Structure formats: C-alpha cells, structure tokens
Amino acid sequence: MKKIGLIGGTGPEATVDYYKGIIDAFKDDSGGMNYPEIVIYSVNLGKLLGFMQSGNYNGAIVYLADAIARLKDAGADFAAITANTPHIFFDEISERAGLPLISIVEATRTEALRLGLKRPGLFGTGFTMDASFYPDAFRQKGMEVVVPGKEDREMLHHKLFTEIELGIFRDDTRELLIKIIENMVQQQQIDSLILGCTEFPLILTQPAYAGIPVLNTTRIHVKAIVARCRES
C-alpha cells in the first residue's frame, strides 16, 4: 500500500472524519488490522483564513505547499487536502508540492458524471461559492453548478465559521440549511447538491434532501484516496 499524506486542520472536525473514513475502508470481517500508514500535517486554520481574508493568496499557496513538503519528508507517497476551499489554488499548489495530489473537485465531478447529474447546487465557504473552480471543472463535462443567492451564501459562510467548524451542530441550523436546499430545488431547478465544504456532511448526514441526492465530498474524496493507496 502507498503511504497517505493528509493536510488537515482546515477544519479539524473534517480531518477526524477523513481519518475514520480511511480506516473504515480497510476494516474486514477477518479481524485483520492491515491499515494504511497515514501522515497528517494539521495546519493553523486561523493563519490560513488570514491569508484568504486579506487576499494574500500567494501566502496561502506557499503555506500549504510547505505543509505538503513536510508530508513528503515524512515519507508520504501522495497527498490530499481535507477541505474544498484550498482547491481554489489546486494547480498552483500542485506545481510546488513535489507529491501527487488527489483533487476533491475532480473526484466529485467523476461521481456526478457517474450519477448522470446535470445541474448540481453548491454549498461551501464564501470563498468556495464565490470562486469559479467548481463551475469551471464541471462545465468541462457539460454540467452547470449553481450557487445560492447572496444572502444565503453569507449565512452559510457565517454558520460554518461560528458553529459547524467548531463542532456545533444545531437542529435549527440544519433546518435552515434544508430550507435553502428546498428553495434552490424550486427556484433554481438544481438536481443534486454538492456539499462543497467537508464540514457540511457532519450536519447534513442524509443521502438526499428535498428529493435530490447529496454529494458528500468527504466520502467521495476518501474513496479516491483509498483507491490510490491500494495501487501497487
């Protein structure tokens, strides 16, 4: 098996979800414990957000690329970033990384194609929803990614960083998120929803809402990571 490198801390709750998902994929009924070697470098989320909020994208790129270099020094054979937002700079980070990177966006696009989706909605941080990396990637395969309206985008971003990233999962927040999904189905005719922040699957845990399937980017990414790990 290949040694896995993970950039974690982006946020911490999702990093735990990744680790558990990878380990669970290797459990079997024989009682064997042939789990993969995993190296995790947990970055400082406040520092990374500081780069993002100030528009210092080069600082964010250098910071993440340096973290991946530390994974390489620790013997990782490939790496993945356990968050969607840093994929804004995925190409730039890849050029500097020195390790093959598994893209959460490409893995999610492959799953959407497999399901025959055409018009997925997108939840994420404000950075992710305002950026073009998801729409651009999906457009290449004939799919249109739709984001919520401005007020809903601002609310989603606020809830992420004042509750969900902190491990706070409120029922009223969940109902608010579901209402946004229902409105997007009715008003924007989305046929699915990309949970484009790896914390969202921790509060939106069902496979479908408002009659449409949910694309759990954590689970999809973990599946791609496990597949690469198992390559000879």
Secondary structure, DSSP 4 states (H G I P E B T S, - for coil): -PPEEEEE-SSHHHHHHHHHHHHHHT--TT----PPPEEEEE--HHHHHHHHHTT-HHHHHHHHHHHHHHHHHTT-SEEEES-SGGGGGHHHHHHHHSS-B--HHHHHHHHHHHTT-S-EEEE--HHHHHSSHHHHHHHTTT---B---HHHHHHHHHHHHHTGGGT---HHHHHHHHHHHHHHHHHH--SEEEE-STTGGGT--SSEETTEEEEEHHHHHHHHHHHHHH--
